[in-house]
Amino acid sequence: MICELKYEIKKLLDSQQGLEVDKKGKEYIIQGLYKYSLDYNGCIIQGKREIKLVVQDDFPNSIPKLYISNYPEHIEHIYADGNVCLATTGEMIYFLNENPSLISFINRFVNSFIYTLDWFDKYKTYPFGDRKHGYRGSIDYYLNDLKLTESQYKKMVWMILNDKYRGHTLCICKSGKKLRNCHGKYILPIIKNDLYKREFLHEAYNILIKDGKNVQRKSTK
């Protein structure tokens, strides 16, 4: 995987002359001026933006982190240290399990967020809908996208915490299907990967205690 990651980083830098990479320990720090031309429903947004993308050398077993220092006033989804909340942990884990590619991750999550930044700067709205920040947005993913109730989400957390995945049992969502044929595709990749599991349980902790202190946004002034 390290060779594949190095190849993808080189491919990224070849296409983005304003970016450079610095290897520090187990991290690849990709930063500089990111040039983009992004299209959503025929509306094209073009520009350049300073970014920092931190990628662990065990990618895709670790989720990359994007940092933005210049962003519109009042936009959510950016933590006090500039780290961007690109999506819920569960959503990114599922994506990486299906698409273990740094370029694909950038196209799906980084480009979407950059598009959101420019759109919000111009229109003061969110182009893909306004998912709440922090634990509220995280739980919304499991309730709305995965179609779970809060009780069923708690069962998912318990199952992952205690390594209790059993593919032949009925799914937690009460669809009547076996777990392996239903929500198991979201649960099993987390249980099988200790790093994913740690990230998921950290998010679950914040959701279940409704941890508002982690959603404070840094002032742009």
LINQUI-V743077 format. One record per pair of residues at least 4 apart in sequence whose ideal C-beta (glycine too) atoms are under 7 Angstrom apart, sorted by the first residue. I is the first residue (numbers start at 0). J is the second residue. D is the distance in whole Angstrom. If there is no record, write none. Layout:
BEGIN
I/J/D + I/J/D
END
This chain:
BEGIN
0/4/6 + 1/5/6 + 1/56/6 + 2/6/6 + 3/7/6 + 4/8/6 + 4/56/7 + 4/58/5 + 4/101/6 + 5/9/6 + 6/10/6 + 7/11/6 + 7/100/7 + 7/101/4 + 7/102/5 + 8/12/6 + 8/20/6 + 8/27/6 + 8/29/7 + 8/101/7 + 9/13/6 + 10/14/7 + 10/102/7 + 11/15/6 + 11/18/7 + 11/102/7 + 12/18/6 + 12/20/6 + 15/33/6 + 15/34/6 + 17/31/5 + 17/32/3 + 17/33/7 + 17/34/6 + 17/47/7 + 18/29/6 + 18/30/7 + 18/31/4 + 18/33/6 + 19/30/7 + 19/31/5 + 20/27/6 + 20/28/7 + 20/29/5 + 21/28/5 + 22/27/6 + 23/28/6 + 25/55/6 + 25/56/5 + 26/53/6 + 26/54/7 + 26/55/6 + 27/54/5 + 27/56/7 + 28/51/7 + 28/53/6 + 29/52/4 + 29/54/7 + 30/50/7 + 30/51/4 + 32/47/5 + 32/49/6 + 33/47/7 + 33/48/5 + 33/50/5 + 34/47/5 + 35/45/7 + 35/46/6 + 35/110/6 + 35/113/6 + 36/43/6 + 36/45/5 + 37/43/7 + 37/44/5 + 37/110/6 + 37/113/7 + 37/114/5 + 38/43/5 + 39/114/6 + 39/126/6 + 44/114/6 + 44/117/5 + 44/118/7 + 46/117/6 + 48/113/6 + 49/68/6 + 49/69/6 + 50/65/6 + 50/67/6 + 51/66/4 + 52/63/6 + 52/65/5 + 52/109/7 + 53/63/6 + 53/64/5 + 54/58/5 + 54/63/5 + 54/101/6 + 55/61/4 + 57/61/5 + 58/63/7 + 58/101/6 + 59/95/4 + 59/99/4 + 60/192/6 + 60/194/5 + 61/194/5 + 62/91/5 + 62/95/7 + 62/198/6 + 63/104/6 + 64/82/6 + 65/83/4 + 65/85/6 + 65/109/6 + 65/112/7 + 66/81/4 + 66/82/6 + 66/83/7 + 67/77/6 + 67/81/6 + 67/83/6 + 68/81/5 + 70/74/6 + 70/77/6 + 70/116/6 + 70/219/6 + 71/116/6 + 71/119/5 + 71/120/4 + 72/219/5 + 74/116/7 + 74/119/5 + 75/132/4 + 75/216/7 + 76/83/6 + 76/84/4 + 76/132/5 + 77/81/7 + 77/83/6 + 77/216/6 + 77/217/7 + 78/82/5 + 78/84/7 + 79/215/5 + 79/216/7 + 79/217/5 + 81/217/7 + 83/112/6 + 84/132/6 + 85/91/7 + 85/108/4 + 85/112/6 + 86/90/4 + 86/91/5 + 86/108/6 + 87/136/7 + 87/137/5 + 87/140/4 + 87/202/7 + 88/92/6 + 88/198/5 + 88/199/5 + 88/202/4 + 89/93/6 + 89/140/6 + 89/141/7 + 89/185/7 + 89/199/6 + 90/94/6 + 90/140/6 + 91/95/6 + 91/108/7 + 92/96/6 + 92/188/6 + 92/189/6 + 92/195/5 + 92/199/7 + 93/97/7 + 93/185/6 + 93/188/7 + 94/98/6 + 94/107/6 + 95/99/6 + 95/104/7 + 96/188/4 + 98/103/4 + 100/104/7 + 101/105/6 + 102/106/6 + 103/107/6 + 104/108/6 + 105/109/4 + 105/110/6 + 106/110/5 + 107/111/7 + 108/112/6 + 109/113/6 + 110/114/6 + 111/115/6 + 111/127/7 + 112/116/7 + 113/117/7 + 114/118/6 + 114/126/6 + 115/119/6 + 115/125/6 + 115/126/6 + 115/127/7 + 116/120/6 + 117/121/7 + 118/122/6 + 118/126/4 + 119/123/6 + 119/124/7 + 119/125/6 + 125/129/4 + 130/136/4 + 130/139/6 + 131/135/4 + 131/136/4 + 131/139/6 + 132/136/5 + 132/214/5 + 133/211/7 + 133/213/6 + 133/214/3 + 134/138/6 + 134/205/5 + 134/206/5 + 134/209/5 + 134/210/6 + 135/139/6 + 137/202/6 + 137/206/5 + 138/142/6 + 138/152/7 + 138/206/5 + 139/143/5 + 140/144/5 + 140/145/7 + 141/145/5 + 141/147/5 + 141/152/5 + 142/147/6 + 142/149/7 + 145/182/7 + 145/185/6 + 146/172/6 + 147/151/4 + 147/152/5 + 147/155/7 + 147/172/6 + 149/153/7 + 150/154/7 + 151/155/7 + 151/171/5 + 151/172/6 + 152/156/7 + 153/157/6 + 154/158/6 + 154/171/5 + 155/159/6 + 155/171/6 + 155/186/6 + 156/160/6 + 156/203/5 + 157/161/6 + 158/163/5 + 158/164/6 + 158/186/6 + 159/186/6 + 159/189/5 + 159/190/6 + 159/196/6 + 159/199/6 + 159/200/7 + 160/200/6 + 162/190/6 + 164/183/7 + 164/186/6 + 164/187/6 + 164/190/5 + 165/178/7 + 166/177/6 + 166/178/5 + 166/179/3 + 166/183/6 + 167/177/6 + 168/177/7 + 168/178/5 + 169/175/7 + 169/177/7 + 169/178/7 + 170/174/5 + 170/176/5 + 170/177/7 + 170/178/5 + 170/181/4 + 170/182/5 + 171/182/6 + 172/181/6 + 172/182/6 + 174/181/5 + 176/180/5 + 176/181/4 + 177/181/7 + 178/182/7 + 178/183/4 + 179/183/4 + 182/186/6 + 183/187/5 + 186/190/6 + 187/191/6 + 188/192/6 + 188/195/6 + 189/195/5 + 189/196/5 + 189/199/5 + 190/196/6 + 192/196/6 + 193/197/6 + 194/198/7 + 195/199/6 + 196/200/6 + 197/201/6 + 198/202/7 + 199/203/6 + 200/204/6 + 201/205/7 + 202/206/6 + 203/207/6 + 204/208/6 + 205/210/4 + 205/213/6
END
